Amino acid sequence: MRIIKLNEQSRANILADLLKRDPNNYSAYEDTVQAIVDDVRARGDEALFEYTEKFDGFCLDQQSVLVKEEEIEEAYTQVDRGLIEIIRKALKNIETYHEKQRQYSWFDSKPDGTILGQKVTALDRVGVYVPGGKAAYPSSVLMNIVPAKTAGVREIIMVTPPGKDGKVTPTTLVAAKEAGADKIYKVGGAQAIAALAYGTESISKVDKIVGPGNIYVALAKKAVYGHVSIDSIAGPSEILVLADETANPRYVAADLLSQAEHDEMASAILVTVSMELAEKVSEQTELFISQLSRGEIIRKSLDNYGHILVADTMDEAIDAANEIASEHLEIMTASPFEVMTKIRNAGAIFIGENSSEPLGDYFAGPNHVLPTNGTAKFFSPLSVDDFIKKSSIISYSREALEKIHSDIERFAEAEHLTAHANSIKVRFESERGE
């Protein structure tokens, strides 16, 4: 990995480099995606099935698009029992964590008859996108369905592309069943997003779409936003490790590569105050690359977006970390909790040498759907909050309204909204002798 002295110029160059990964910059794909979205909106199942055959190599129809119960039962026979138990353990941890995020309606009353409050209501129907094909992401299934289930969403619809044999990866089906998906459809890509957003003969329209996907999925979510809500437009995976001379270089290197293996556009950055650590981590990454199955992908990722930044002070290192606002931030320093208090921008923070990023991906409980591309400056991880909506409650007695009605009338008249003012005035006509 390249070692760079941290200064204003190198920081600016890296930030500019990372921004190139933003899905919003891939305008060349937008017309293609929009055409698919519009076609599915216009022709429904017919277009949906055509695109599935074109991109996934399987000919669907209204009878085969929905995963049947017997297919799920078959999946259970194909997945190792030990792995099923691990999925259940992870599920329990994720459920326990997200239960603590639940919100409840509240009401506040005053003696004069004023009642104010907030009514919390779960979304009615949610669509969960899960990548498919050759890959299997049961962890993504759990992380997207559990908070929706915890929030009380009435119906959770999952979509995932089929293989050329028309089947869904068994581990994906098992995870979906365990997490509580209500329906699973064998469709993927931009066409699946369009089906969820607008509805087809087979798939019901949803209120919100969540879940990761490729650039076509990301741009499709962007295209339908407004017709439905979405979680975010996710970019490539990223990790930043903050470390000092006390860090184990082998641990640091291993953690950096855990994200670099996702794809060639993944970002892995070490920010440290120790040149000695920087050099040792660079050496260790080379050793690991030669041993790991996705070494070629890792190599391209590091060549494109891998950096080791050496700062003069820990405060400078922390400032850089806050500016980059990484999806995953690991802190491996002598006083990691002290450093954590100074972190303002990060999707998830992993503290100490035994809290490596995959712990969060699979098992700990906090959600692994995190803001990317610097959006941790203003976005949060996926949570129960993403699957609820809030309604304000307002109730005034006549006594309470009488005290303030003239203030409201004057406020409305100041905005030249006389009908607003009149709506209040008519309730006190008799007192004015009108």
Secondary structure, DSSP 4 states (H G I P E B T S, - for coil): --EEE-SHHHHHHHHHHHHTT-GGG-GGGHHHHHHHHHHHHHHTHHHHHHHHHHHHS----TTTSBPPHHHHHHHHHHS-HHHHHHHHHHHHHHHHHHHTT----EEEE-TTS-EEEEEEEE-SEEEEE---TT---HHHHHHHHHHHHHHT-SEEEEE----TTS---HHHHHHHHHHT-SEEE---HHHHHHHHHH--SSS---SEEE----HHHHHHHHHHBTTBEES------EEEEEE-TTS-HHHHHHHHHHHHTS-TT-EEEEEES-HHHHHHHHHHHHHHHHHSTTHHHHHHHHHHHEEEEE-SSHHHHHHHHHHHT-SEEEEESSSHHHHHTT----SEEEESTT--HHHHHHTSSS------TTGGGT-----GGGGEEEEEEEE--HHHHHHHHHHHHHHHHHTT-HHHHHHHHGGGHHHHT-
